[in-house]
Amino acid sequence: MLELNALDACVVCRGNGWEEVAGSWGRVEKWECEVCRGGGILRVHRKLRVRVPARTSKLRLRGVGLPRPGRARGDAILAVTVR
């Protein structure tokens, strides 16, 4: 079991950093997201189950990397050290 702190797209603004709010006279206003404070990214704690093959020094974890607005999640590279 691997536990890590990761970054994830904000669930409120979907990674944009702003929210569309109904303003006066039917206008739509853009406000900075209050949850992520305009960054579009939140820190989350994740638990992953990873199998490490013998004699492996690096693993590529597909779809676990940084979120990118409008695109798929990137890959994370995990360096393995045996003590």
N, C-alpha and C positions, 0 to 999 in steps of 0.2 A: 504494500500500500504506500503510495506516495502522496504526501500532503504538500500543497504549495499555495502561495499567495499569488493570485493572477489578476489581470486586468480584464474587465468585461465592458461591453457597451452598456451605457445607461439604459435602463428599462423604460424610463419616462420619456426621454427625448430620442431614443433609439440611436444614440451616438452622435447626434447633430450638435448638441450643446445649447440648443434653444427650443422653446416650445411656441406653438402658435396659439394665441389666445384671442378670443372674440373681443374686439374693442367696441368703441362707440360708433354709431352710424353704420353698423354692419362691416366695419373694417376688420381685417385680421392683422393683429400685431405679433411681432416676434419678440419674446422675452428670453433672457438668459435662464437656462434650466436651474431650478433651485436645488435639485437633488445632486447633480454633478458639478454645479457652479460653472457651467459653460464649457467644461472640459470634454464632455461626451463619454467619459470613461470612469468606471468605478472599480475599486479594489474588491476582490472577492476571495474567499477561501475555498479551495477545491481539494477533493480527495480523488485520486486516480489509482486504478489498479494497472500496474505495468509489469510485463514480463521482460526480464533482462537476459538475453542470450549469453552464453559463456563467451569469454574473450571479447566483450564489447566495451568500447570506451565512449561511444556517443550513440544516442538514440534520437530519432526524429519522431516527435509526437504530432501527428497530422491533425490540424484543426484545433490545436490547443493554444496557439500563439496569440498575438495581439489582434484585437478586433479592428477592422478597417471599415469606415462608413461606406455602404453601398457595395462592398466586396466580401468575399468569403474570409473567414478567419485564417490567419497565417499558421505556420508550423512552429513548434518550439523545439529547440535542440537541447537535449539533456546530456550533460557530461557525467559519466559514471566513474566513480573512484571507489576501489575496494580497500578497506583498511584492515 
